[in-house]
């Protein structure tokens, strides 16, 4: 017994010493090695990170992620790679790396084998050009021989642990959005080995996923338990154990993914077998889940998914997607329902070869349910293709909507009525080929009634009798009859009768009458903010054939009636704000839709229209109609700035191009986007138009909008006290770029006022600051606007004449320098009254034709080239008595601010012009001094540059005359 006690005491003693030693080491190691670790980690980060890294404090401790020795960084911030250097890629309360103790103690080397990131926000972004912000890790090859001792810092990961992450992945190139909140991830395995098994444990509290702005997952919970074999040599991922749960729906994955040189190869299968309909419903959007909690749902379901094939952009290869959803013997019933939805069955198959929607095949083999005797619905639909779709459908049902409403137990909506439908269709649907499946069917709704919780009064007395028939599979035999469609809302009856025949040349007969309170009807469906108190009042009778208008047979048309809009708010996807139609009185008169009284506002701008539109019937019937018309357009004030696509406004339904451009260029205004479906001429009369602080007063003239372009012809306006006449053309190319042509004439232009008030004058004519007086201008230009709708100067082409009618030029540095070198102070104040200066512009160079003026008794003449960036290559000839016939040459090079003078010389130094890519709206090369060449070579290059500029000016005149 004594011996046992002695052994126990010794064991406890050595255990105590060991524990004390371990604790001592845990305290002492961070003290002994802090410089080594912190310095090597910092060096490693600086060598291998392209993004800017910042943090507040560092810690070296065993106790934050016991028992690992970790270097912890507090308040970690990492910026993105170019061109996203100012955007956050990762921000975290703590980032820690685990250090291998053996290498640290015995080799004094820092080997990182664990990573911990806690309370983090990740922002992963790929813009529309495919540029990504996450390319921050840079592996720089060493110029020194490889260090075989293995000293320094390296990474051999065995553990990655992410705790409480919020991460957003936005890929504008692929139009993908993934937003994960409350993400926790643990990854274990020999991550530095060539072949290893990665064990993954992933939980996400809320997950959103959208493609092309369509959400396929919204606020879903996700749990994943995965084992993936990774071969880093072959870049292959084999899915060994992959169990996923989305809300209550379990999914199992098998297969592999191989990364190839020009793409990838994969074969992935997913299945959720022997689950329930309730589990399947759990993946629906959140607003439906509360309904499911209070509803009895029974039945089985299976989901199968396969994605197989190669992806190669080079070879135009994409994988094939197949999916199948089975629902069997479903049962749905609310506690108060007298009859449940019973015998719910569905068999849906989807096949998408090469991920090509034009080959999309949908096979709904069955969809059926019943609500008791004589109250059932059945559908079988099979389609293949998209632009040219093969259709085979059989839909039949007789449903009491009130019974269906009660069976489903819907809380927010209450509907009633008897719905009866029977539709059979078989054939090809193609808008381009004007084909339509052979069809015979009808839809009949009697005594319909609809009420929601968002508005106290129902839409009632809804009656619809719709018939559709097609006998030979073409548009010619297609007929659609709506007789009647009527309902009552807020005591106002509304009815529409329509009979449409022969869709190759539509024969239409439409009658519509009623008053509709648009604001309240939108409240019924919880659509807020569309309008305030908008009203639509209609009393229309339209009778005719589509071709009567297009072929000028107006006497055969019988279109008449009135349509009145009041206080309607409307948006377009290309404008940041809403139009507010205060009043719009429209009168239909055969081929014309007259705007007899139309008042609208857009932000600070106001418009009054009076005129007519042609082709309104075609516009609504055809897939790509164009509206033609002629109007008088009057306005007290128009602010062009607020029409720029990326400006802030109340419109939340912008096009995807505008939305992405706004995200990628948050500080840009964009350009004004012009509708592509208008061909309208306008006689304009604007009291004031403002553009970037520049005021144009009393703008009058002819304008037209055609195929996405705006033309101005014989248009005049007052600008800084002078009258300007212009012909112009404008066209947007994207939300960020546009191009224009303009021919302008202006008389009695105050140079100093123009220099002070017009940015473009200051930037294009820097010498104007030394000029006082009145000039006249006759000029033609074409060029591009940038993302802030400012001229891109290297894009400018054109030319013209500036007449110095009554000017005073003092202390122009270039002329003063010439005067100083020849001893003639009069060059500080030359006589340039009445001088015409002709110039031609191309590729950021201004070519000046020879012009002569007076300086005391001298007759100087100047010609040559200058650039928008101030480079000079000018020839000056100083003519002396008699009459300037005798003279001597001078060359001026250098810059406007620092001119260089050579007397008795004709040899200057040319300027190599800029290179501008008009397709990309990008400056490829800026202008610069040319290499020294022979006089003959310089003369040839100058003549070629001048000829290109003159040709550009002629082309502008030709283009504007053609319109």
NORJOPE-V618430 format. One record per backbone hydrogen bond with DSSP energy under -1.0 kcal/mol. NH is the residue of the N-H (numbers start at 1). CO is the residue of the C=O. Records with the same first field share a line. If there is no record, write none. Layout:
NH: CO  CO
This chain:
5: 1
6: 2
7: 3
8: 4
9: 5
10: 6
11: 7
12: 8
13: 9
14: 10
15: 11
16: 12
17: 13
18: 14
19: 15
20: 16
21: 17
22: 18
23: 19
24: 20
25: 21
26: 22
27: 23
28: 24
29: 25
32: 28
33: 29
37: 33
38: 34
39: 35
40: 36
41: 37
42: 38
43: 39
44: 40
45: 41
46: 42
47: 43
48: 44
49: 45
50: 136
54: 77
56: 74
59: 72
61: 70
68: 65
70: 61
71: 97
72: 59
73: 95
74: 57
75: 93
76: 92
77: 54
78: 90
79: 52
80: 87
81: 133
84: 81
87: 84
89: 78
90: 78
91: 121
92: 76
93: 118  119
94: 118
95: 73
96: 116
97: 71
98: 114
99: 69
100: 111
104: 100
105: 101
106: 102
107: 103
109: 103
110: 152
112: 154
113: 98
115: 159
116: 96
117: 161
118: 94
119: 163
120: 164
121: 91
122: 166
123: 89
124: 168
126: 170
127: 131
130: 127
133: 125
136: 134
138: 48
150: 147
154: 110
156: 112
158: 113
159: 113
160: 187
161: 115
162: 185
163: 117
165: 183
166: 120
167: 180
168: 122
169: 178
170: 124
171: 176
172: 126
176: 171
177: 210
178: 169
179: 208
180: 167
181: 206
183: 165
184: 203
185: 162
186: 201
187: 160
188: 199
189: 158
191: 189
193: 190
196: 230
198: 228
199: 188
200: 226
201: 186
202: 224
203: 184
204: 222
205: 181
206: 181
207: 220
208: 179
209: 217
210: 177
211: 214
212: 175
214: 211
216: 209
217: 209
220: 207
222: 204
223: 245
224: 202
225: 243
226: 200
227: 241
228: 198
229: 238
230: 196
231: 236
232: 194
235: 231
236: 231
237: 257
238: 229
239: 255
240: 227  238
241: 227
243: 225
244: 251
245: 223
246: 249
247: 221
249: 246
251: 244
252: 271
253: 242
254: 269
256: 267
257: 237
258: 265
259: 235
260: 263
264: 311
265: 258
266: 309
267: 256
268: 307
269: 254
270: 305
271: 252
272: 303
275: 301
277: 299
280: 276
281: 277
282: 278
283: 280
284: 281
288: 285
289: 286
292: 288
293: 289
294: 290
295: 292
296: 333
298: 331
300: 328
301: 275
302: 326
303: 272
304: 324
305: 270
306: 322
307: 268
308: 320
309: 266
311: 264
312: 317
317: 312
320: 308
321: 352
322: 306
323: 350
324: 304
325: 348
326: 302
327: 346
328: 300
330: 344
331: 298
332: 341
333: 296
337: 334
341: 332
342: 370
344: 330
345: 368
346: 327
347: 366
348: 325
349: 363
350: 323
351: 361
352: 321
355: 352
356: 353
359: 356
360: 357
361: 351
362: 383
363: 349
364: 381
365: 347  363
367: 379
368: 345
369: 377
370: 342
371: 375
375: 372
377: 369
378: 396
379: 367
380: 394
381: 364
382: 392
383: 362
384: 390
385: 360
389: 429
390: 384
391: 427
392: 382
393: 425
394: 380
395: 423
396: 378
397: 421
398: 376
399: 419
401: 417
404: 400
405: 401
406: 402
407: 403
408: 404
409: 405
410: 405
414: 451
416: 449
418: 446
419: 399
420: 444
421: 397
422: 442
423: 395
424: 440
425: 393
426: 438
427: 391
429: 389
430: 435
435: 430
436: 473
438: 426
439: 470
440: 424
441: 468
442: 422
443: 466
444: 420
445: 464
446: 418
448: 462
449: 416
450: 459
451: 414
453: 412
455: 452
459: 450
460: 488
462: 448
463: 486
464: 445
465: 484
466: 443
467: 481
468: 441
469: 479
470: 439
475: 434
478: 475
479: 469
480: 500
481: 467
482: 498
483: 465
485: 496
486: 463
487: 494
488: 460
489: 492
492: 489
494: 487
495: 513
496: 485
497: 511
498: 482
499: 509
500: 480
501: 507
502: 478
503: 475
505: 502
507: 501
508: 544
509: 499
510: 542
511: 497
512: 540
513: 495
514: 538
516: 536
518: 516
519: 534
521: 517
522: 518
523: 519
524: 520
526: 523
527: 522
535: 566
536: 516
537: 564
538: 514
539: 562
540: 512
541: 560
542: 510
544: 508
546: 506
548: 545
550: 546
551: 547
553: 548
554: 552
556: 553
557: 554
558: 543
560: 541
562: 539
563: 586
564: 537
565: 584
566: 535
567: 582
568: 581
570: 579
575: 572
579: 570
580: 601
581: 568
582: 580  599
583: 599
584: 565
585: 597
586: 563
587: 594
588: 561
589: 592
590: 559
592: 589
593: 613
594: 587
595: 611
596: 585
597: 585
599: 583
600: 607
601: 580
602: 605
605: 602
606: 637
607: 600
608: 634
609: 598
610: 632
611: 595
612: 630
613: 593
614: 628
619: 615
620: 616
621: 617
622: 618
627: 677
628: 614
629: 679
630: 612
631: 681
632: 610
633: 683
634: 608
635: 685
638: 688
640: 690
643: 640
644: 641
645: 671
646: 669
647: 644
651: 576
655: 573
659: 655
660: 656
661: 657
662: 658
663: 659
664: 660
665: 661
668: 665
670: 787
671: 735
679: 627
680: 705
681: 629
682: 703
683: 631
684: 701
685: 633
686: 699
687: 635
689: 696
690: 638
691: 694
694: 691
696: 689
697: 718
698: 687
699: 686
700: 716
701: 684
702: 713
703: 682
704: 711
705: 680
706: 709
707: 678
709: 706
710: 730
711: 704
712: 728
713: 702
715: 726
716: 700
717: 724
718: 697
719: 722
722: 719
724: 717
725: 745
726: 715
727: 743
728: 712
729: 741
730: 710
731: 739
733: 737
734: 737
738: 785
739: 731
740: 783
741: 729
742: 781
743: 727
744: 779
745: 725
746: 777
747: 723
749: 775
751: 773
754: 750
755: 751
756: 752
757: 753
758: 754
762: 758
763: 759
764: 760
765: 761
768: 765
769: 766
770: 767
771: 768
772: 808
774: 806
775: 749
776: 803
777: 746
778: 801
779: 744
780: 799
781: 742
782: 797
783: 740
785: 738
786: 790
789: 786
792: 784
795: 792
796: 793
797: 782
798: 841
799: 780
800: 839
801: 778
802: 837
803: 776
804: 835
805: 803
806: 774
808: 772
810: 770
811: 828
816: 812
817: 813
818: 814
819: 815
820: 816
821: 817
822: 818
823: 819
824: 819
827: 824
828: 825
829: 826
831: 854
834: 804
835: 832
837: 802
839: 800
840: 847
841: 798
842: 845
845: 842
846: 866
847: 840
848: 864
849: 838
851: 862
853: 860
854: 831
855: 858
858: 855
859: 879
861: 877
862: 851
863: 875
864: 848
865: 873
866: 846
867: 871
868: 844
870: 867
872: 894
873: 865
874: 892
875: 863
876: 890
877: 861
878: 888
879: 859
880: 886
885: 882
886: 880
888: 878
890: 876
891: 902
892: 874
893: 900
895: 898
896: 870
900: 893
902: 891
904: 889
912: 928
914: 843
915: 925
917: 922
921: 917
922: 917
924: 915
925: 915
928: 912
930: 910
938: 934
939: 935
940: 936
941: 937
942: 938
943: 939
944: 940
945: 941
946: 942
947: 943
948: 944
949: 945
950: 946
951: 947
952: 948
953: 949
954: 950
955: 951
956: 952
957: 953
958: 954
959: 955
960: 956
961: 957
962: 958
963: 959
